[in-house]
Amino acid sequence: MTDPDTPSALLPATAPGALDGLKVLDLTRILAGPTCTQLLGDLGADVIKIERPGAGDDTRKWGPPYLKDAAGEDRAESAYYLSANRNKRSVSIDLGRAEGQQLVRRLMAGCDIVVENFKVGTLAKFGLSYDQVKEEFPGLIYCSITGFGQTGPYAPRAGYDYLAQGIGGIMSVTGEPDGQPMKVGVGISDVMCGMYASVSILAALRHRDATGHGQYVDLALLDSQVAWLVNEGLNYLTSGQVPVRQGNAHPNIVPYQLFDTSDGSFILAVGNDAQFGRYCDFAGVGELAVDPRFETNSQRLANRQALIDLLVPVMKTQSSAHWIDGLAERGVPASPVNDIGEVFADEQILHRGMKISVPDDDAQGGAVDLIGNPIKMSETPISYRRPPPSLGQHTDEVLKEVLGMSDAELQRLRKEGLI
């Protein structure tokens, strides 16, 4: 049995993944779909990514920065593309042509899972919608990811992460109280939708194992965004009061926010009354722990501003390191606010294998640096078998392997611009 605390990147590549033996036909691009299929690939599935010849996934061009080749020149893979496309094989096929559509349908026959994120109705024009293939492939799990889902008044609209964040409410509670609504700094609606899609597909696999039947999975960025409003969503549904932006403060816990210190700032995250008592003792303000206004979290929430006004000058008397180290020793949660460079230098993050390096002979230094997968499994560990592929890198390999095509057939298709 492997140690679940051992970074997966250091585990033998021969260790079988949980999804070993499953094939995924990946008809996605941008971020939500590729996030889903990369996770399935990390778990051991063979992911075949279909891309348009000469263009490929839109994000390939979303740079700089771009991956450098062995000579130090920019390759055609942007950092954005690299973030969601490892453990995949790229096959370039022109879906706009009838013969290309037939090739994809033939590939579908050898796959367990299809994931696509075309606009609603697009694949039906190609004869590749779920309703058009489900009779021929009854065991197929077919997942569609769109901005607004397959039904409802917004279904025909193009959907993007930014729109989902806006319509789905998260921007209204992000940012300073007197500032503009603010989006999250990464495409979090896309990423979370990809995660929900992955969970749905795994549940559908369980169902197929039990019954032999595949099914259709309909995921929307907006639905996913609303789902992860979590406590703020329930604050509204329970009270009827619309939540407002709190900046770096927490809507339900006090003190739980960023504080300035003598040399910077840090996060104090007091989660219960006992932690508040220990914080007050360390800060030299023990009287606040027994002040009737602040004894319990409910009282602190009711008297938030009065407490914060008292704490702000106390925090400024000492350095960030004083507070972070001293509070950690006393079991009171506190942390720095790392920039991205500091994140990937952090000893805990490095120990957990969250920065990985995947061999790539064509890349500068012979490898590509990527963000690791957070899943640690003892028997079927995550593995990093393939770097993000160049456009069409595996076209011949896959069409020979899965469809049994000859070199002559491949040469004809390439000459005709189909692959």
Secondary structure, 3 states (H helix, E strand, C coil): CCCCCCCHHHCCCCCCCCCCCCEEEEECCCCHHHHHHHHHHHCCCEEEEEECCCCCCHHHHCCCCEEEECCCCEEEEEHHHHCCCCCEEEEECCCCCHHHHHHHHHHHHCCCEEEECCCCCHHHHCCCCHHHHCCCCCCCEEEEEECCCCCCCCCCCCCCHHHHHHHCCHHHHCCCCCCCCCCCCCCHHHHHHHHHHHHHHHHHHHHHHHHCCCEEEEEEHHHHHHHCCHHHHHHHHHHCCCCCCCCCCCCCCCCEEEEECCCCEEEEECCCHHHHHHHHHHHCCHHHHCCCCCCCHHHHHHCHHHHHHHHHHHHCCCCHHHHHHHHHHCCCCEECCCCHHHHCCCHHHHHCCCEEEEECCCEHHHEEEEECCCCCCCCCCCCCCCCCCCCCCCHHHHHHHHHCCCHHHHHHHHHCCCC
